């Protein structure tokens, strides 16, 4: 049994290719660093500002629609309860149940609109961020940078490494606006 294990170990060692050390394989790569303030670029970009305006308009419209429907439902409820004394209890219960169903549908529609708004906004944000990543990648290639860091993770850096303004200008040129779907 011991001989079989030894033979297996020797065979395995002979069949495995020799693993060269990493020091021999990897050529020295010069480290050229770029720093970008991602938060500032995104918040200052024309695409983000256009998205913000669209979001405010859409949010206001959704709110206005929901408030108008709520007023209508309240008026129906008030009218139903005002007529309650003159109604047969079964008819009142039937109309009240129908009104409650309308309220339920109104709430569901409001939730759907909220979710749709959030999805549309997040999708537009994603487009801005993906475009920024592409822009930063292009800047890195142009300047032969081997490492680009987000300023939020850097404590101290040389000002010459900062590519934030270049990234913002290029993002504004590449993506001047973005539309909420």
N, C-alpha and C positions, 0 to 999 in steps of 0.2 A: 504494500500500500504506500509506504514511504517512497519507494523507488518510482512509483507511478506519479506521485505528486511532484517529485523532483524533475522527472522527465517532462511533465506538463509545464512546469515553471521555466525550464530551459527552452522548450519549444516556443512558448509564448514570448520569451525574451528575444529569441532569434527572429520571430516573425514580425514583431513590432518594429516599425522604422525608428531609427535613432531620432530623438527630439533635439534639434539644435537649440542652443541657448538663445534667448531673445536678444541679448546684447550683440551677438554675431549677425543676426538677421536684420534688425531695424537700423536703417541709416539715420543719422542725426537729422532731424527736421528743425529748421529754425522756427522759433515761435514768434509770430507776429500777431499782436493782439488788437482787437477792436472792442470798444465798449458802446452799447446802445441803450438809451433809456427808453425801453419799450413802452412803459406807461405814458411817458410824455409824448412820444411819437404818436401813439394811438389816440390819446385824448386831444392832441393838437391838430390831428389830420383833418383835412377837408372832408374826407369820407365819413369820419366819426361825427363831425359837426352836422353833416347832411343827414346822417342817420338819427342823430339826436332830435333834429327838427321834425323829421318824419314821425318819430316815435311819439313826440309830444302831440302832434296833430292827430295821430291815430288814437292815442290814449284819450284825448279830449272827445273825439267822435264816439268812441266806444262808451265812455262815461255818459255822454249826452243821450245816446240811444238807450242805455240801461235806465237812466233816470226817467226818461220819457215813458218807457214801458212800465216802470214802477208806479209812476203817477197814474197811468191808465188802470193798472191793477188795483190801486188803492181806491180810485173812483168807483170801480166796479164793486169792490168790497163794501164801500160806504153805501152805495145804492142798494146792494143786496141786504145789508143789515137794516137799512131804513125801511125796506119793504117786508122785513121778516114778520112783523106783527100781522100783516094782511095775508100771509102765505100759509099754505098747508105745510106742516113740519116736514113731510117727506119731500116736498118740492124744494123747500129751503135746503135740506140736507143734500139733495141732488145738485142744486146750483152751487152750494158751498163747496162740495167735493170737486165740481168742475173748475171752480175758481182756484182751489188749492192745487189742482193739476196744472193750471196755467202758471201759477207762481212757481211750481216745481220746474216746469219747462223753462221759464224765464231765468231761474237760477242756473240751470244746466247750460243754457245759451250763454249766460254771462261767463261761466267757467270755461266754456269752449272758446269764447272770444279771448279770454285772458291767456289761455294756453296757446292759442294761435298767435297772439301778439308776441308772447315770450319766445316762441319758436322762430318766428320771423325775425325778431330782433337778434336773437342768438345766432341765427344763420348769417345774418348780415355782419355781425361782429366777427364771426369765424372767417368770412371772406376778407375782411380788413386784416385780420391777424395773419392769414395765409399769404396775402399779398405782401405784408410786411416781411414775413420770413423769406419770401422770394427776393424782395428788394435787398434785404440784408445779405443774402447769399450772393447776389450780383455784386454788391459793394465789396464783399470779402474777396471775390474772384478778381475784381479790378485792382484792388489794393494788395492782393496776394496775402491776405490775412489767413492765418492758420487756426485762429481761435477768436470767436466773437462771444462776449458775455453780456448778459443783461445787467445794467447798472445796479439793479436792486440787489444783486448778490456780490457786488464789488464794494469793498470798504474804501480803498484808495487806489487811484490810477492816474497815469499821466494824462493831461488834457489832450495831448496829441493823439491819444488812442480813441478819443470820443468821436463816434461817427453818427451821433444822434441827429444833428442838423441835416447831414447828407441823406440819412435814411428818411427823415420827414419830407424833405424836398422831393426825393425820388418817389416816395409813397403818394404824395399829392399829385405828382405828374402821372404816375401809373394808374392810380385809382382816385380820381377827383371826387367821386361820390359813389354811394352804394344804395341800392333800393331795398326796402322791406317788401317782401312778397306777401 
